[in-house]
């Protein structure tokens, strides 16, 4: 049991060291959300198109200019630790490599009630509550899915703080702490090939806004 708890702590520290989110102008930002939750700070990075693998704007009304749901997948990226810092190269191509992981990341922002339906492609977090009625202090239930199916045993974080592990139905409960942009993350790790990387880490983020 102690080993399981330690593994979860270490996984949480690795996975949630940074945030990824979609801002109000539909840019994908990587870094740290400010304490006031009102946007990026000066050390954050705006991801460019070359770093994105796919961008899907899902909408019920084909004539609408706005997305109900925006789902962005980043290109897979290696992170290899060395005595001199972290390199974005596979372990077998890095001098004095210590430990390496391959990161698969995605981020989804839900804009309205129609966007709450599961995307059903890849790894995602889905909100089950009515979006327009959420208030600070409310308890919400989210579902962690992979290819539309519940994913058990996934570490879930809210604003950089681990809040639980998904059950056999993929469920995790959270309590809303503030208004503005909400940032929920889910991640799990698999063993790598031992050559290019030691681990493969899958992580996804859910963004939605609470206005009252």
Secondary structure, DSSP 8 states (H G I E B T S, - for coil): -HHHHHHHHHHHHHHTSSEEEE-TTS-EEEE-B-TT-SSB-TT-EE--GGGEEEEEEE-SSTT-SS-SEEEEEE--EEEEEETTEEESS-GGGSTTEEEEEEEEEEEEEE-SGGGGS---SSEEEEE-S-GGG--TT-EEEEEEEETTEE--S-EEEETTEEEEE--TT-EEEEE---SEEEEEEEEEEEE--SSS-SEEEEEEEEEEEE--
